[in-house]
Amino acid sequence: MPKIFKIIQEKSRLTDDDMLKTFNCGLGMIIIIDKKDDPKVHNIIKKNGFRSYTIGKVIKRMKNQSICYD
């Protein structure tokens, strides 16, 4: 989490959970790409002076299966 959010959290005494529900704590953009392009995309982002993270995956679900976010 960027430093400014740590300061806000200390001053407000918000929990990590409340911080994430209230603020965009650092993920400025999310893109969905094919897994095979992951290294290439991370390289392009890094070459342009930004950081990137792989934060999840899209998987096929069965018709009656619930959606679950971890």
Contacts in CASP RR format, 6 or more apart in sequence:
PFRMAT RR
TARGET T0000
AUTHOR 0000-0000-0000
METHOD contacts of the structure
MODEL  1
MPKIFKIIQEKSRLTDDDMLKTFNCGLGMIIIIDKKDDPKVHNIIKKNGF
RSYTIGKVIKRMKNQSICYD
1 9 0 8 1.000
1 19 0 8 1.000
1 25 0 8 1.000
1 26 0 8 1.000
2 25 0 8 1.000
2 26 0 8 1.000
5 19 0 8 1.000
5 23 0 8 1.000
5 25 0 8 1.000
5 26 0 8 1.000
8 14 0 8 1.000
8 19 0 8 1.000
8 23 0 8 1.000
9 16 0 8 1.000
9 19 0 8 1.000
14 22 0 8 1.000
19 25 0 8 1.000
27 55 0 8 1.000
30 55 0 8 1.000
31 41 0 8 1.000
32 58 0 8 1.000
33 41 0 8 1.000
35 57 0 8 1.000
38 54 0 8 1.000
41 52 0 8 1.000
42 52 0 8 1.000
42 54 0 8 1.000
45 51 0 8 1.000
45 52 0 8 1.000
46 52 0 8 1.000
61 67 0 8 1.000
END
